[in-house]
């Protein structure tokens, strides 16, 4: 499983991001590839949408918890939906809601119609 910090560019903690956007498909694919034992040199062969992946999220003073995230392929626009802003905490942006149960976002700033998030057991 991959921690939230591992997903930041260049794996350097607290370093300003060289790019302000991160492709959500690459995020999901990088987690999936690591869990499958593949290294970073492998090319992205498919967009991972609809597949579950895990993210370690920590909110303010609460302990970090693992969450299962699934992004369904009902997307308003590939350009709008494909990117997240890394200026803020990525987990806060991705979750962006109460983290105590399964939630559905009907529409949000990322352009996704539906993102499902649930605490991992």
C-alpha positions in Angstrom: 0.0 0.0 0.0 1.1 3.5 -0.8 1.0 6.4 1.6 -0.3 9.8 0.6 3.2 11.3 0.9 4.7 8.7 -1.5 2.4 10.0 -4.2 4.0 13.5 -4.2 6.3 14.3 -7.2 9.9 13.1 -6.8 9.1 11.4 -3.4 10.6 14.4 -1.5 8.5 15.4 1.5 7.6 19.0 2.0 9.2 20.1 -1.2 7.2 22.5 -3.4 5.8 20.6 -6.3 7.4 21.4 -9.6 4.0 21.0 -11.2 0.8 22.2 -9.7 -1.3 19.5 -11.2 -1.3 15.7 -10.8 -3.2 13.5 -13.2 -5.7 11.4 -11.2 -5.4 8.5 -13.6 -1.6 8.4 -13.1 -2.2 8.5 -9.3 -4.6 5.5 -9.4 -2.3 3.7 -11.8 0.9 4.3 -9.8 -0.8 2.8 -6.7 -2.1 -0.1 -8.6 1.3 -0.8 -10.3 3.1 -0.7 -7.0 0.6 -3.1 -5.4 1.0 -5.4 -8.4 4.8 -5.4 -7.9 5.6 -3.4 -11.0 8.2 -0.7 -10.9 8.0 3.0 -12.0 9.7 2.3 -15.4 6.6 0.5 -16.7 4.5 2.6 -19.0 0.9 3.4 -18.3 -1.0 0.9 -20.5 -4.5 1.8 -19.5 -6.4 4.5 -17.6 -7.5 3.0 -14.3 -11.0 4.3 -13.7 -13.5 2.1 -11.9 -10.7 0.2 -10.1 -10.3 0.6 -6.4 -7.1 1.9 -5.0 -6.0 2.8 -1.4 -4.8 6.1 -0.1 -3.4 7.0 3.4 -5.1 10.2 4.6 -4.5 12.3 7.6 -6.8 15.2 8.6 -5.5 17.8 11.0 -4.8 16.2 14.4 -6.6 12.9 13.7 -4.6 9.7 13.2 -3.9 8.6 9.6 -6.3 6.1 8.2 -6.4 4.0 5.0 -9.3 4.7 2.6 -10.5 2.8 -0.4 -11.1 5.1 -3.4 -13.0 4.3 -6.5 -13.5 6.8 -9.4 -16.3 5.9 -11.7 -16.0 6.6 -15.4 -18.8 9.2 -15.5 -16.6 12.1 -16.4 -17.7 15.6 -17.4 -14.5 16.3 -19.4 -11.2 14.4 -19.5 -9.3 17.6 -19.3 -11.2 18.9 -16.3 -11.5 15.6 -14.6 -7.9 14.4 -15.1 -6.2 16.7 -12.8 -5.9 17.7 -9.1 -4.2 20.7 -7.7 -1.3 19.9 -5.4 -1.2 23.3 -3.7 -3.3 21.9 -0.9 -3.3 18.5 0.8 -4.0 15.9 -1.9 -5.9 13.6 0.4 -8.1 16.6 1.5 -8.9 17.4 -2.1 -9.5 13.9 -3.1 -11.7 13.1 -0.2 -13.1 16.6 0.4 -15.9 15.4 2.6 -16.6 13.6 5.9 -14.5 10.5 6.0 -16.5 8.3 8.4 -18.7 6.4 5.9 -19.2 5.6 2.2 -19.9 8.8 0.3 -20.9 9.8 -3.2 -20.1 13.2 -4.7 -22.6 14.2 -7.3 -20.4 17.0 -8.7 -17.2 18.6 -7.4 -14.3 20.9 -8.3 -12.5 18.0 -10.1 -15.1 17.5 -12.7 -15.9 13.9 -11.6 -19.5 13.0 -11.5 -18.9 10.3 -8.9 -16.1 9.4 -6.5 -16.7 6.7 -3.9 -14.6 6.6 -0.7 -14.8 4.2 2.2 -12.6 3.5 5.2 -10.5 0.4 4.7 -11.0 -2.4 7.2 
